[in-house]
Amino acid sequence: MQYSLTLPADYDMGIIRDRVRRNGHALDDRAGLALKAYLIRSRGVDDSQVNQYAPFYLWNSTAAMTHFLIGGGGFQNIVRDFGRPPVSQWTGIAAVRGRLAGEPLAASRRITALPQPSHGDAAASIDDAMAELHTLADSPEVHTAALAFDPRDWQLLLFALWADAVPADQPADERYEVLHLSAPELDLAVQ
């Protein structure tokens, strides 16, 4: 799950940094949550054209996710301060733990379209993405990587948390800075 708050070009991203510093720990022990990566993109950094707060979640429980979003489980603070953003959701295929033992400082996200039935085999595309996921997990620079599927738009999502920076040769639609990582039930989600 991910939502993105695109902020004005002259927005002081220090406000988001302070918000996460004050409140990021609130989900450190949240039942049903594998991880929440508090992510930002800053205009002019890593080719970003926007200032954005875009946290990414892996949930072990859809009930816990729903409670977070509509049951008073924490999302009401975002709605109160920024309005109710659209929330993207994917069906998880796999999550793997990388070799990085420390805290990640960067993240990448890539979305690829699955081929039309007349142009290729979607199952083969998923197999290729799974192989890439396991290759990422072998990297000493990767903390966690996840692969998910969007059946509405027929897309695959590949998300990874990195040690210091997303490698320049790593294909990514978005590159983020990680301000905090809450991972209360990560061990239940990863292979």
N, C-alpha and C positions, 0 to 999 in steps of 0.2 A: 504494500500500500504506500502511496506517496501523494502528497499535495504540495503545490508550489505557490508561494506568495511572491509574485514579481513586484518589486518595489521601485519607486522613482529612481531615475539615474543619479540624482544627487543625494539619495538616502544615505544617512550615516549608518553603515553596517555595524558600527560599534554598539548601536542600540540592540541589534539582534544578538551580538556576542554577549552583551551584558544580560540579556533575557535568558540565554542558555546557561550562562554562568550561574545565575540565580536559581533557575528552575529546572535545569537539565537532569538533575538527580531525581526528580519526582517519579520517573518511571524505572529507576534502577532495580526495583523489586516487583514490578508489575506482573501479576499472574497472567499467563497466556501470551506474553510478549517474548518472542525470541530475541529481537533486537530493535532498537530505534537508533538510527544514525542521524544526529542533528547536523544537517548539511546546509551550506551556503555557497552561492556563487557571487563573486564580486565583479562588477563591470570592469573590463580591461585586464582581468586575471584569467589565465588559461583560455584565452579567446572568448570569454563570456561577454555577451553584449548587454547583459542585464545584471542588476542586483536582485538576488533571489534567496529566500529562505525556503528550503525544500526537503523537509525531513523524510526519511525512508524507513519503513517498518517491515519486519518479518513477524507475522503473528503465528502462534501455534494453535490458536483458538479463534474461530470466527465470532463466537459469543463474546470473547474478551475484546475483539476489535470493535464489534457493534456497541458494546458498553462504552468503550473509549469515545466513539464518535457521537453517540446520541444518548447515552445513559448517564451523563455527568461524570464520565471517567477521565476528563482532562481536556478534551478537545474544545470544550466550551470557552476556554481562555483564548484560543485562537479566534474563534467566532466572535467573541466579545471585542477583541482588539483589532481584528483585520477583516471581519465579515466571514461568511461561510464559503470556503473555496471548494471547487470540485475535487473529489478524491479519486485517484486512479487506483484500481485494484487488479491484481493478476492472480491466476491460479498457480501456486507453487509447483514446480517440477522437482527441483532439488536445491539444497543448500549444502555447501561444503566448507569445512574449516580449513583455512590456509595454514602456513607454517609460522606466520608472524605471531609471536607471543605478546608483544606490546600493544599499545593503543594505536589504532589507525589514525592518520591525519588527513587522508585524502580518499575520495571515492570516485568511481566511474559508473556511468549508466549508458547502455546501448540498447536501442530497440531496432529489431529487424523484422521485416515483413516475411511471413511464411509464403512460399510460392503458391500460386494458383494451381489447382489440380492439373490443368493442362500444361503447366510449365515446370513441374518438378514434384518431388515427393516431400510432403511436409514432415513425415516421420523421419526421413533421412536428414532433414534440416535440424530436427530436434536432436538426433543422434550426434550430428556434428557439433551442435551447441553443448551437449553434455560432455563430449570429449574436450572441448575448449574449457569448460567449467573445471574439469579435473586437472587440466594443464595449469590453469590459474592457481588451483589449490596447492600445486607443487612448488609454487614460487615462494621464496622466503620473504617476499615483500607483500604477500596477500594475507589478510586477516580472515576474511570470510568472503565467499562468492555465492551468488544465488542465480538460478535460472527460473523463469516463470513464463506463463502463457496467457495471452489475452485473446479469448475466443471471439470477442465482439469485433475486434479489428484484425484478427489473425496475425498477431505479432508475438515475437519472443522478446523478453527482457533479460539482459545479462547485467547484473549489478555486482560490483566488487569494492571491497574496502582495502585500501593500500597503506603501507607504512608511512611514507613521507610525501610522495607525489605519484600521480598516475604517470607511468612511463610514457614518454613522448610517442613511442611506436605503438602504444596500446590504442586500438580503435575505440572511440567513445563519442557518443552524441553530447554528453555533458560530463564535465569534470567538476568535482566539488571539493570544498574544504570541510573536514569533519571537526565540529566544535566539541562534541561529546558523544560518547557511545554508551547507551544503556543496553545491557545484554543479559537480562535476568534468567531467561530460559533458552539461551542459545544452544546449549548442549542437547536439548530435546529436538532441535530443528535440523542440526547438521548431521551429515553422514560421516 
